[in-house]
Structure formats: structure tokens, C-alpha cells
């Protein structure tokens, strides 16, 4: 059973995020993703339903991931999600 991890300082919805072109995960810093595709905000990401299954880093570099228990989106930084829980590789 996965355990929800609530981060102490939840970030505001307008927090900038970087999107990875390879896997679609978001992160707070461009160096946390393999191939930065663009920028968005937390509110652009968390709360929108994911249309594909969550994935891990294709380059096997940034493998610690979190998934939102509410919408299913994936982030490298759990603070970008409203109800984050560790993403487990199946």
C-alpha cells in the first residue's frame, strides 16, 4: 500500500514548473528533468486528469517520482502535487 506524503510547505498554484519532453513529468528545476520542454505552473499540471499512464525516466536518471492520488499526474518534486504519494515501478 502506498503512503501519501504531505509536504510541509505546500506550494501556491502559481509556482513555476518545468515539463520533461521525454516522460511528461514536472519538476521545480530544469536540471531535474532530462529534456526540458517548456514551463508551466502547478495549477496547469496538478488537477488536470492524466490521459496516459505515469512513466519513469527513459534515461533512468530521475527515477524518484511522485504521483497525485487525486488526478494521477506525475512529478519529480512532490510539492507540485496536491496529494502526492511515491510512484512505484511495477
N, C-alpha and C positions, 0 to 999 in steps of 0.2 A: 504494500500500500504506500502510495507516495504521500509525503507530508508537505502541506502548504508552508511556505516560508514567507512571513510578513517582514518586509524590510522596515527598519525603524523610521527612516525619513522618507516617506512616500513622496515621489517627485510630482510636481504640478503637471497638469495636462499639456502645457506649452513647452515642456522640456524637449530640447533638440535631440534627435536620434539619427543614426546613420544606418542605412539599409545595405545588406550584403547582396550583390548581384548573383552570387553562386547559390546560396541556400535560402535567402529571404529573411534571415534573422536580423534583428536590430540590436544596436549597441550604442552606448554613450560616446565612445571614442572611435574615430576612423581606424585606429590601429588594432581594434578588437575584431575587425572583420577582414576577410581575405581580399575581397574585391568590393570596395565601397561603390555603391551605385548612385546614391542620392541621399538627400536629407529629408527628414520629416519631423514630426513631433510625436510625443507619447499618445496624444489623443487621435492622431491619424492612424495609429497602429493598434493599440490595445482597445478592445471594444468592437472592432470590426471582425466579423467571422472569417476564419481562415478557410480558403477554398481548397487547400491541399494539405496533405499530411505533413506534420512537422518533420524537419530533416536535420541532420547533423552536418558539420562542416565537411565538404567534399575533400578538402585538403587535409583533413584530420588534424587541424591546428587548434581551432577554437571549439573544443568539444564540451565544455561545461555550459549547459544550456538550461533555460527555464521555459516552462510553458504556462500560459494563463489557463487556470481552471475554468474560467468563465467563457472565453472566446476561442481558445486554442492557439493563439498566436505564440510565436517563439522569440525569445530574446536572449542575448548573451548576458545582459545585465538585468537581473530580476526586478530591479527598481522600476523598470519601464512597463511592468505589468501590474494589473490591479490585484490579481490573486495568483501569484507565482508559485509553482512547485517544480522541483527538479525534473528535467526531461530524462527519462530512462531509455537507453538504447535497447531495442527489442531484437 
